[in-house]
């Protein structure tokens, strides 16, 4: 490895998956203003939306995560193309 290009300030940091509240501790240089206490020790906290405990690839479960309201945006955009409910009932009769 080249000398002088890697950070020297590695420390233990708690990463928290906000989807399922799983917390794991590892070394990192990531900065954080928040802290969390785990087993009586206080660590800097980094919040994650998806981690290995909630990602569908690792869990084998398909999970819909709509953090930005994309589904609602799509539905409102294409709502004008929906057929009215009464017109569908009349065609069935």
Backbone as XML, in Angstrom:
<?xml version="1.0"?>
<chain id="A" units="angstrom">
  <residue number="1" name="UNK">
    <atom name="N" x="0.842" y="-1.181" z="0.000"/>
    <atom name="CA" x="0.000" y="0.000" z="0.000"/>
    <atom name="C" x="0.884" y="1.241" z="0.000"/>
  </residue>
  <residue number="2" name="UNK">
    <atom name="N" x="0.371" y="2.276" z="-0.635"/>
    <atom name="CA" x="1.107" y="3.536" z="-0.635"/>
    <atom name="C" x="1.008" y="4.186" z="0.732"/>
  </residue>
  <residue number="3" name="UNK">
    <atom name="N" x="2.058" y="4.793" z="1.162"/>
    <atom name="CA" x="2.078" y="5.474" z="2.449"/>
    <atom name="C" x="1.538" y="6.892" z="2.300"/>
  </residue>
  <residue number="4" name="UNK">
    <atom name="N" x="0.822" y="7.353" z="3.323"/>
    <atom name="CA" x="0.345" y="8.725" z="3.357"/>
    <atom name="C" x="-0.974" y="8.978" z="2.643"/>
  </residue>
  <residue number="5" name="UNK">
    <atom name="N" x="-1.623" y="7.970" z="2.062"/>
    <atom name="CA" x="-2.889" y="8.218" z="1.367"/>
    <atom name="C" x="-4.091" y="7.676" z="2.147"/>
  </residue>
  <residue number="6" name="UNK">
    <atom name="N" x="-3.847" y="6.935" z="3.218"/>
    <atom name="CA" x="-4.936" y="6.356" z="4.001"/>
    <atom name="C" x="-5.126" y="7.154" z="5.284"/>
  </residue>
  <residue number="7" name="UNK">
    <atom name="N" x="-6.398" y="7.330" z="5.704"/>
    <atom name="CA" x="-6.659" y="8.110" z="6.916"/>
    <atom name="C" x="-6.098" y="7.422" z="8.158"/>
  </residue>
  <residue number="8" name="UNK">
    <atom name="N" x="-5.725" y="8.235" z="9.124"/>
    <atom name="CA" x="-5.164" y="7.737" z="10.379"/>
    <atom name="C" x="-6.195" y="7.742" z="11.508"/>
  </residue>
  <residue number="9" name="UNK">
    <atom name="N" x="-7.326" y="8.411" z="11.301"/>
    <atom name="CA" x="-8.278" y="8.641" z="12.388"/>
    <atom name="C" x="-9.424" y="7.624" z="12.431"/>
  </residue>
  <residue number="10" name="UNK">
    <atom name="N" x="-9.143" y="6.345" z="12.262"/>
    <atom name="CA" x="-10.179" y="5.328" z="12.406"/>
    <atom name="C" x="-10.571" y="5.207" z="13.872"/>
  </residue>
  <residue number="11" name="UNK">
    <atom name="N" x="-11.876" y="5.065" z="14.112"/>
    <atom name="CA" x="-12.383" y="4.870" z="15.466"/>
    <atom name="C" x="-13.633" y="4.005" z="15.377"/>
  </residue>
  <residue number="12" name="UNK">
    <atom name="N" x="-14.085" y="3.474" z="16.498"/>
    <atom name="CA" x="-15.305" y="2.677" z="16.509"/>
    <atom name="C" x="-16.512" y="3.582" z="16.360"/>
  </residue>
  <residue number="13" name="UNK">
    <atom name="N" x="-17.416" y="3.211" z="15.445"/>
    <atom name="CA" x="-18.612" y="3.987" z="15.148"/>
    <atom name="C" x="-19.796" y="3.031" z="15.119"/>
  </residue>
  <residue number="14" name="UNK">
    <atom name="N" x="-20.956" y="3.473" z="15.631"/>
    <atom name="CA" x="-22.183" y="2.688" z="15.588"/>
    <atom name="C" x="-22.980" y="3.089" z="14.356"/>
  </residue>
  <residue number="15" name="UNK">
    <atom name="N" x="-23.361" y="2.105" z="13.562"/>
    <atom name="CA" x="-24.223" y="2.312" z="12.406"/>
    <atom name="C" x="-25.594" y="1.750" z="12.748"/>
  </residue>
  <residue number="16" name="UNK">
    <atom name="N" x="-26.655" y="2.548" z="12.536"/>
    <atom name="CA" x="-28.012" y="2.124" z="12.887"/>
    <atom name="C" x="-28.879" y="2.090" z="11.648"/>
  </residue>
  <residue number="17" name="UNK">
    <atom name="N" x="-29.471" y="0.917" z="11.382"/>
    <atom name="CA" x="-30.417" y="0.765" z="10.284"/>
    <atom name="C" x="-31.753" y="1.311" z="10.763"/>
  </residue>
  <residue number="18" name="UNK">
    <atom name="N" x="-32.228" y="2.378" z="10.152"/>
    <atom name="CA" x="-33.459" y="3.026" z="10.595"/>
    <atom name="C" x="-34.700" y="2.221" z="10.216"/>
  </residue>
  <residue number="19" name="UNK">
    <atom name="N" x="-34.566" y="1.272" z="9.298"/>
    <atom name="CA" x="-35.701" y="0.450" z="8.898"/>
    <atom name="C" x="-36.079" y="-0.590" z="9.927"/>
  </residue>
  <residue number="20" name="UNK">
    <atom name="N" x="-35.079" y="-1.150" z="10.627"/>
    <atom name="CA" x="-35.378" y="-2.194" z="11.604"/>
    <atom name="C" x="-34.646" y="-1.994" z="12.936"/>
  </residue>
  <residue number="21" name="UNK">
    <atom name="N" x="-34.043" y="-0.849" z="13.130"/>
    <atom name="CA" x="-33.357" y="-0.469" z="14.380"/>
    <atom name="C" x="-32.194" y="-1.382" z="14.754"/>
  </residue>
  <residue number="22" name="UNK">
    <atom name="N" x="-31.600" y="-2.059" z="13.785"/>
    <atom name="CA" x="-30.423" y="-2.878" z="14.037"/>
    <atom name="C" x="-29.206" y="-1.960" z="14.163"/>
  </residue>
  <residue number="23" name="UNK">
    <atom name="N" x="-28.366" y="-2.206" z="15.163"/>
    <atom name="CA" x="-27.165" y="-1.406" z="15.385"/>
    <atom name="C" x="-25.953" y="-2.322" z="15.319"/>
  </residue>
  <residue number="24" name="UNK">
    <atom name="N" x="-24.948" y="-1.919" z="14.537"/>
    <atom name="CA" x="-23.694" y="-2.662" z="14.523"/>
    <atom name="C" x="-22.544" y="-1.675" z="14.631"/>
  </residue>
  <residue number="25" name="UNK">
    <atom name="N" x="-21.445" y="-2.144" z="15.200"/>
    <atom name="CA" x="-20.296" y="-1.292" z="15.478"/>
    <atom name="C" x="-19.121" y="-1.762" z="14.635"/>
  </residue>
  <residue number="26" name="UNK">
    <atom name="N" x="-18.474" y="-0.811" z="13.991"/>
    <atom name="CA" x="-17.302" y="-1.106" z="13.181"/>
    <atom name="C" x="-16.394" y="0.111" z="13.165"/>
  </residue>
  <residue number="27" name="UNK">
    <atom name="N" x="-15.207" y="-0.031" z="12.631"/>
    <atom name="CA" x="-14.289" y="1.104" z="12.535"/>
    <atom name="C" x="-14.641" y="1.946" z="11.313"/>
  </residue>
  <residue number="28" name="UNK">
    <atom name="N" x="-14.533" y="3.263" z="11.469"/>
    <atom name="CA" x="-14.864" y="4.170" z="10.384"/>
    <atom name="C" x="-14.210" y="5.526" z="10.631"/>
  </residue>
  <residue number="29" name="UNK">
    <atom name="N" x="-14.118" y="6.315" z="9.565"/>
    <atom name="CA" x="-13.649" y="7.692" z="9.688"/>
    <atom name="C" x="-14.795" y="8.677" z="9.498"/>
  </residue>
  <residue number="30" name="UNK">
    <atom name="N" x="-16.031" y="8.163" z="9.334"/>
    <atom name="CA" x="-17.200" y="9.009" z="9.098"/>
    <atom name="C" x="-17.445" y="9.924" z="10.296"/>
  </residue>
  <residue number="31" name="UNK">
    <atom name="N" x="-17.764" y="11.178" z="10.011"/>
    <atom name="CA" x="-18.033" y="12.171" z="11.048"/>
    <atom name="C" x="-19.515" y="12.157" z="11.408"/>
  </residue>
  <residue number="32" name="UNK">
    <atom name="N" x="-19.816" y="12.412" z="12.675"/>
    <atom name="CA" x="-21.200" y="12.458" z="13.120"/>
    <atom name="C" x="-21.316" y="13.357" z="14.344"/>
  </residue>
  <residue number="33" name="UNK">
    <atom name="N" x="-22.438" y="14.067" z="14.434"/>
    <atom name="CA" x="-22.723" y="14.905" z="15.601"/>
    <atom name="C" x="-23.566" y="14.165" z="16.631"/>
  </residue>
  <residue number="34" name="UNK">
    <atom name="N" x="-24.174" y="13.052" z="16.218"/>
    <atom name="CA" x="-25.041" y="12.285" z="17.105"/>
    <atom name="C" x="-24.256" y="11.141" z="17.741"/>
  </residue>
  <residue number="35" name="UNK">
    <atom name="N" x="-24.713" y="10.728" z="18.923"/>
    <atom name="CA" x="-24.085" y="9.595" z="19.605"/>
    <atom name="C" x="-25.170" y="8.630" z="20.061"/>
  </residue>
  <residue number="36" name="UNK">
    <atom name="N" x="-24.760" y="7.396" z="20.344"/>
    <atom name="CA" x="-25.669" y="6.377" z="20.859"/>
    <atom name="C" x="-24.899" y="5.542" z="21.870"/>
  </residue>
  <residue number="37" name="UNK">
    <atom name="N" x="-25.605" y="5.082" z="22.898"/>
    <atom name="CA" x="-24.971" y="4.242" z="23.913"/>
    <atom name="C" x="-25.299" y="2.783" z="23.638"/>
  </residue>
  <residue number="38" name="UNK">
    <atom name="N" x="-24.256" y="1.965" z="23.493"/>
    <atom name="CA" x="-24.408" y="0.532" z="23.254"/>
    <atom name="C" x="-23.587" y="-0.197" z="24.298"/>
  </residue>
  <residue number="39" name="UNK">
    <atom name="N" x="-24.226" y="-1.045" z="25.086"/>
    <atom name="CA" x="-23.560" y="-1.816" z="26.144"/>
    <atom name="C" x="-22.763" y="-0.925" z="27.096"/>
  </residue>
  <residue number="40" name="UNK">
    <atom name="N" x="-23.328" y="0.243" z="27.421"/>
    <atom name="CA" x="-22.695" y="1.138" z="28.384"/>
    <atom name="C" x="-21.580" y="1.998" z="27.819"/>
  </residue>
  <residue number="41" name="UNK">
    <atom name="N" x="-21.308" y="1.901" z="26.508"/>
    <atom name="CA" x="-20.258" y="2.697" z="25.875"/>
    <atom name="C" x="-20.911" y="3.622" z="24.850"/>
  </residue>
  <residue number="42" name="UNK">
    <atom name="N" x="-20.492" y="4.879" z="24.811"/>
    <atom name="CA" x="-21.058" y="5.851" z="23.873"/>
    <atom name="C" x="-20.218" y="5.894" z="22.601"/>
  </residue>
  <residue number="43" name="UNK">
    <atom name="N" x="-20.916" y="5.768" z="21.438"/>
    <atom name="CA" x="-20.263" y="5.765" z="20.132"/>
    <atom name="C" x="-20.872" y="6.854" z="19.259"/>
  </residue>
  <residue number="44" name="UNK">
    <atom name="N" x="-20.107" y="7.408" z="18.291"/>
    <atom name="CA" x="-20.704" y="8.282" z="17.282"/>
    <atom name="C" x="-21.723" y="7.465" z="16.477"/>
  </residue>
  <residue number="45" name="UNK">
    <atom name="N" x="-22.830" y="8.079" z="16.069"/>
    <atom name="CA" x="-23.916" y="7.376" z="15.387"/>
    <atom name="C" x="-24.014" y="7.806" z="13.930"/>
  </residue>
  <residue number="46" name="UNK">
    <atom name="N" x="-24.051" y="6.827" z="13.037"/>
    <atom name="CA" x="-24.317" y="7.056" z="11.613"/>
    <atom name="C" x="-25.610" y="6.329" z="11.294"/>
  </residue>
  <residue number="47" name="UNK">
    <atom name="N" x="-26.608" y="7.044" z="10.748"/>
    <atom name="CA" x="-27.910" y="6.446" z="10.433"/>
    <atom name="C" x="-27.912" y="5.964" z="8.981"/>
  </residue>
  <residue number="48" name="UNK">
    <atom name="N" x="-28.470" y="4.764" z="8.774"/>
    <atom name="CA" x="-28.561" y="4.156" z="7.452"/>
    <atom name="C" x="-30.015" y="3.878" z="7.116"/>
  </residue>
  <residue number="49" name="UNK">
    <atom name="N" x="-30.391" y="4.012" z="5.850"/>
    <atom name="CA" x="-31.731" y="3.632" z="5.428"/>
    <atom name="C" x="-31.804" y="2.130" z="5.170"/>
  </residue>
  <residue number="50" name="UNK">
    <atom name="N" x="-30.749" y="1.578" z="4.599"/>
    <atom name="CA" x="-30.713" y="0.154" z="4.285"/>
    <atom name="C" x="-29.350" y="-0.397" z="4.686"/>
  </residue>
  <residue number="51" name="UNK">
    <atom name="N" x="-29.354" y="-1.560" z="5.340"/>
    <atom name="CA" x="-28.107" y="-2.230" z="5.697"/>
    <atom name="C" x="-28.239" y="-3.707" z="5.357"/>
  </residue>
  <residue number="52" name="UNK">
    <atom name="N" x="-27.281" y="-4.494" z="5.766"/>
    <atom name="CA" x="-27.305" y="-5.916" z="5.457"/>
    <atom name="C" x="-28.478" y="-6.633" z="6.126"/>
  </residue>
  <residue number="53" name="UNK">
    <atom name="N" x="-29.041" y="-6.054" z="7.185"/>
    <atom name="CA" x="-30.155" y="-6.703" z="7.877"/>
    <atom name="C" x="-31.517" y="-6.342" z="7.300"/>
  </residue>
  <residue number="54" name="UNK">
    <atom name="N" x="-31.573" y="-5.375" z="6.380"/>
    <atom name="CA" x="-32.864" y="-5.008" z="5.797"/>
    <atom name="C" x="-32.867" y="-5.043" z="4.273"/>
  </residue>
  <residue number="55" name="UNK">
    <atom name="N" x="-31.721" y="-5.235" z="3.637"/>
    <atom name="CA" x="-31.655" y="-5.252" z="2.177"/>
    <atom name="C" x="-32.231" y="-6.567" z="1.652"/>
  </residue>
  <residue number="56" name="UNK">
    <atom name="N" x="-33.128" y="-6.504" z="0.662"/>
    <atom name="CA" x="-33.769" y="-7.715" z="0.145"/>
    <atom name="C" x="-32.787" y="-8.762" z="-0.381"/>
  </residue>
  <residue number="57" name="UNK">
    <atom name="N" x="-31.648" y="-8.371" z="-0.888"/>
    <atom name="CA" x="-30.686" y="-9.334" z="-1.400"/>
    <atom name="C" x="-30.181" y="-10.236" z="-0.281"/>
  </residue>
  <residue number="58" name="UNK">
    <atom name="N" x="-29.933" y="-9.661" z="0.889"/>
    <atom name="CA" x="-29.405" y="-10.433" z="2.011"/>
    <atom name="C" x="-30.490" y="-11.121" z="2.822"/>
  </residue>
  <residue number="59" name="UNK">
    <atom name="N" x="-31.681" y="-10.529" z="2.896"/>
    <atom name="CA" x="-32.746" y="-11.102" z="3.708"/>
    <atom name="C" x="-33.592" y="-12.097" z="2.929"/>
  </residue>
  <residue number="60" name="UNK">
    <atom name="N" x="-33.604" y="-11.989" z="1.600"/>
    <atom name="CA" x="-34.441" y="-12.869" z="0.793"/>
    <atom name="C" x="-35.891" y="-12.449" z="0.765"/>
  </residue>
  <residue number="61" name="UNK">
    <atom name="N" x="-36.206" y="-11.321" z="1.335"/>
    <atom name="CA" x="-37.574" y="-10.814" z="1.373"/>
    <atom name="C" x="-37.672" y="-9.553" z="0.532"/>
  </residue>
  <residue number="62" name="UNK">
    <atom name="N" x="-38.676" y="-9.502" z="-0.328"/>
    <atom name="CA" x="-38.910" y="-8.289" z="-1.101"/>
    <atom name="C" x="-39.623" y="-7.294" z="-0.195"/>
  </residue>
  <residue number="63" name="UNK">
    <atom name="N" x="-39.094" y="-6.099" z="-0.110"/>
    <atom name="CA" x="-39.663" y="-5.072" z="0.756"/>
    <atom name="C" x="-39.711" y="-3.774" z="-0.022"/>
  </residue>
  <residue number="64" name="UNK">
    <atom name="N" x="-40.875" y="-3.160" z="-0.059"/>
    <atom name="CA" x="-41.039" y="-1.905" z="-0.773"/>
    <atom name="C" x="-40.671" y="-0.759" z="0.151"/>
  </residue>
  <residue number="65" name="UNK">
    <atom name="N" x="-39.698" y="0.021" z="-0.258"/>
    <atom name="CA" x="-39.284" y="1.186" z="0.518"/>
    <atom name="C" x="-39.539" y="2.416" z="-0.334"/>
  </residue>
  <residue number="66" name="UNK">
    <atom name="N" x="-40.445" y="3.257" z="0.117"/>
    <atom name="CA" x="-40.812" y="4.451" z="-0.627"/>
    <atom name="C" x="-40.505" y="5.665" z="0.232"/>
  </residue>
  <residue number="67" name="UNK">
    <atom name="N" x="-39.243" y="6.041" z="0.299"/>
    <atom name="CA" x="-38.857" y="7.147" z="1.164"/>
    <atom name="C" x="-39.113" y="8.501" z="0.532"/>
  </residue>
  <residue number="68" name="UNK">
    <atom name="N" x="-39.214" y="8.561" z="-0.790"/>
    <atom name="CA" x="-39.360" y="9.852" z="-1.450"/>
    <atom name="C" x="-40.770" y="10.075" z="-2.002"/>
  </residue>
  <residue number="69" name="UNK">
    <atom name="N" x="-41.714" y="9.183" z="-1.709"/>
    <atom name="CA" x="-43.076" y="9.343" z="-2.203"/>
    <atom name="C" x="-43.197" y="9.095" z="-3.699"/>
  </residue>
  <residue number="70" name="UNK">
    <atom name="N" x="-42.338" y="8.239" z="-4.232"/>
    <atom name="CA" x="-42.330" y="7.993" z="-5.671"/>
    <atom name="C" x="-43.604" y="7.334" z="-6.157"/>
  </residue>
  <residue number="71" name="UNK">
    <atom name="N" x="-44.174" y="6.451" z="-5.359"/>
    <atom name="CA" x="-45.390" y="5.759" z="-5.778"/>
    <atom name="C" x="-46.547" y="6.734" z="-5.857"/>
  </residue>
  <residue number="72" name="UNK">
    <atom name="N" x="-46.699" y="7.587" z="-4.850"/>
    <atom name="CA" x="-47.769" y="8.588" z="-4.868"/>
    <atom name="C" x="-47.595" y="9.552" z="-6.033"/>
  </residue>
  <residue number="73" name="UNK">
    <atom name="N" x="-46.380" y="9.926" z="-6.313"/>
    <atom name="CA" x="-46.093" y="10.825" z="-7.432"/>
    <atom name="C" x="-46.490" y="10.165" z="-8.750"/>
  </residue>
  <residue number="74" name="UNK">
    <atom name="N" x="-46.159" y="8.890" z="-8.907"/>
    <atom name="CA" x="-46.507" y="8.151" z="-10.118"/>
    <atom name="C" x="-48.020" y="8.061" z="-10.272"/>
  </residue>
  <residue number="75" name="UNK">
    <atom name="N" x="-48.716" y="7.699" z="-9.188"/>
    <atom name="CA" x="-50.180" y="7.559" z="-9.251"/>
    <atom name="C" x="-50.865" y="8.875" z="-9.603"/>
  </residue>
  <residue number="76" name="UNK">
    <atom name="N" x="-50.403" y="9.980" z="-9.012"/>
    <atom name="CA" x="-51.037" y="11.264" z="-9.309"/>
    <atom name="C" x="-50.750" y="11.704" z="-10.749"/>
  </residue>
  <residue number="77" name="UNK">
    <atom name="N" x="-49.567" y="11.356" z="-11.243"/>
    <atom name="CA" x="-49.196" y="11.735" z="-12.608"/>
    <atom name="C" x="-50.054" y="11.004" z="-13.642"/>
  </residue>
  <residue number="78" name="UNK">
    <atom name="N" x="-50.334" y="9.721" z="-13.398"/>
    <atom name="CA" x="-51.060" y="8.906" z="-14.370"/>
    <atom name="C" x="-52.515" y="8.666" z="-13.990"/>
  </residue>
  <residue number="79" name="UNK">
    <atom name="N" x="-53.026" y="9.416" z="-13.040"/>
    <atom name="CA" x="-54.416" y="9.265" z="-12.609"/>
    <atom name="C" x="-55.393" y="9.614" z="-13.729"/>
  </residue>
  <residue number="80" name="UNK">
    <atom name="N" x="-55.007" y="10.537" z="-14.593"/>
    <atom name="CA" x="-55.905" y="10.954" z="-15.675"/>
    <atom name="C" x="-56.138" y="9.836" z="-16.700"/>
  </residue>
  <residue number="81" name="UNK">
    <atom name="N" x="-55.300" y="8.818" z="-16.695"/>
    <atom name="CA" x="-55.459" y="7.716" z="-17.635"/>
    <atom name="C" x="-56.309" y="6.576" z="-17.085"/>
  </residue>
  <residue number="82" name="UNK">
    <atom name="N" x="-56.735" y="6.675" z="-15.829"/>
    <atom name="CA" x="-57.573" y="5.634" z="-15.237"/>
    <atom name="C" x="-58.973" y="5.712" z="-15.805"/>
  </residue>
  <residue number="83" name="UNK">
    <atom name="N" x="-59.582" y="4.535" z="-15.979"/>
    <atom name="CA" x="-60.969" y="4.495" z="-16.436"/>
    <atom name="C" x="-61.873" y="4.751" z="-15.240"/>
  </residue>
  <residue number="84" name="UNK">
    <atom name="N" x="-62.957" y="5.492" z="-15.440"/>
    <atom name="CA" x="-63.898" y="5.715" z="-14.342"/>
    <atom name="C" x="-64.552" y="4.397" z="-13.931"/>
  </residue>
  <residue number="85" name="UNK">
    <atom name="N" x="-64.855" y="4.245" z="-12.668"/>
    <atom name="CA" x="-65.432" y="3.002" z="-12.148"/>
    <atom name="C" x="-66.816" y="2.728" z="-12.729"/>
  </residue>
  <residue number="86" name="UNK">
    <atom name="N" x="-67.646" y="3.760" z="-12.943"/>
    <atom name="CA" x="-68.999" y="3.571" z="-13.474"/>
    <atom name="C" x="-68.957" y="3.073" z="-14.911"/>
  </residue>
  <residue number="87" name="UNK">
    <atom name="N" x="-68.036" y="3.564" z="-15.692"/>
    <atom name="CA" x="-67.933" y="3.141" z="-17.089"/>
    <atom name="C" x="-67.550" y="1.674" z="-17.179"/>
  </residue>
  <residue number="88" name="UNK">
    <atom name="N" x="-66.743" y="1.195" z="-16.273"/>
    <atom name="CA" x="-66.345" y="-0.210" z="-16.262"/>
    <atom name="C" x="-67.528" y="-1.097" z="-15.909"/>
  </residue>
  <residue number="89" name="UNK">
    <atom name="N" x="-68.376" y="-0.662" z="-14.957"/>
    <atom name="CA" x="-69.541" y="-1.443" z="-14.561"/>
    <atom name="C" x="-70.552" y="-1.547" z="-15.697"/>
  </residue>
  <residue number="90" name="UNK">
    <atom name="N" x="-70.752" y="-0.458" z="-16.455"/>
    <atom name="CA" x="-71.714" y="-0.464" z="-17.555"/>
    <atom name="C" x="-71.252" y="-1.387" z="-18.676"/>
  </residue>
  <residue number="91" name="UNK">
    <atom name="N" x="-69.986" y="-1.472" z="-18.933"/>
    <atom name="CA" x="-69.479" y="-2.341" z="-19.988"/>
    <atom name="C" x="-69.582" y="-3.804" z="-19.607"/>
  </residue>
  <residue number="92" name="UNK">
    <atom name="N" x="-69.593" y="-4.123" z="-18.312"/>
    <atom name="CA" x="-69.707" y="-5.512" z="-17.859"/>
    <atom name="C" x="-71.132" y="-6.031" z="-18.021"/>
  </residue>
  <residue number="93" name="UNK">
    <atom name="N" x="-72.117" y="-5.148" z="-17.973"/>
    <atom name="CA" x="-73.517" y="-5.563" z="-18.035"/>
    <atom name="C" x="-73.934" y="-5.838" z="-19.404"/>
  </residue>
</chain>
